Every structure is written in structure tokens, then in C-alpha cells.
Amino acid sequence: MYLAQIYVTHKPSILDPQGEAVKNALHRLNYTSIESISQGKFFEVTINADSKDEAVKTIESICKDLLVNQNMETYSYEIKEG
């Protein structure tokens, strides 16, 4: 068994209106030291795989097929055994 933690964020060239809205709200609450903030998605996936290589192939596949809009988003992940 493997646990994958997947982080999906906007590409740097994509406007993040939700992140901007959160930053503006924080500024109104006097958190003026906040320079930028971005919003993304986080997934935890438990995988029943025979090897870490098989788990990586599965994670790459589900990210490309479903979890990530590759035109607007980028992703990274960590896979842990156990």
C-alpha cells in the first residue's frame, strides 16, 4: 500500500481570482504583510500497488486523466509506503 499526497496549483501565468479575493480579505483584516496567496487543491490517495513504480504510474495517470486541467494547472506529489 502507498499513500500519495497530490498538490494541484494554478500555473504562474494563470490569474487566481480566489487567491486574490483571500489576499484582499486578509488585508482588510490588517494582515498587511501578506504579499500573495494562491489557492489550490489537495488530494490523498491510497493505492494498492505492488511497487512504488506502479504507484507512480497510477498517480501520473489519474492526474493527467482527471485531477488536473493541464491547460491551467500544474501538480506535484509525494508517495509514501505504508
N, C-alpha and C positions, 0 to 999 in steps of 0.2 A: 504494500500500500504506500501511496505517496500523497502528500498534500501540496498542492500548487496554490500559491498566492499570486494573483494576477492584478496588475495595476494598469488601468487604461486612462490616458490623458489626451487632451487636445494637442495636435501638432502646434509648434510655436507660431506658425503662420495663420492659425485659425483664431478668430475672436472668441473669447469665452465670456458671454454675457452673464452667465450665472456667477462666475468668479468676480466679475466687475461689480455686480449687484451686492455680493457679500462684502467686497472691499469697501464700497461706498457706505454700507450699513455699519461696518466696523469703524470707519472714520467718523460717522455721526455719533457713535458711542465713545468717541475720544480715543480710539486705538489708532492714533495718527502715525505711529511708527510702521504700520503695515504698508509696505511698498507695492506688493502684488499678492494675489492669491488665485489659485486655479482649482476648479472642481473637476473631479474625475470619477471613475468607477473602480470598485474593488471587488474581486471575486475570490472565494476559497473553493477549491475543487478537490475532492478526494478521488483518487484514481487507483483502481485495482489493475496494476501493470506488473509484468514480470521483471522489468528493468527500468532504470532511470531513463535510458534512451527511448524506450517505448512510451514512458510518461511524457517526455519532452515532445515526441511526435504527436501525441494526443493533444497536448496543450496548444502547440503551434496550430494544429488543425482546427480546434474549436475557436481559437482566437480569430483566425482568418475567415472561418465559415459563419460565425455568429456574433461573437462578443465585441468585435472591433469594426468600426467603419473606417476602412483603411484610407479613405479619401481625407478624413478629418482627424483621425485619432492614431495614436501610437500606443504600444504596450510594452511592458516588461513583466517578468515573472520570476519567482523563486520556487524551486521544488525541493521538498524535504522528505526524506524517507521516514516512514513510521506511520 
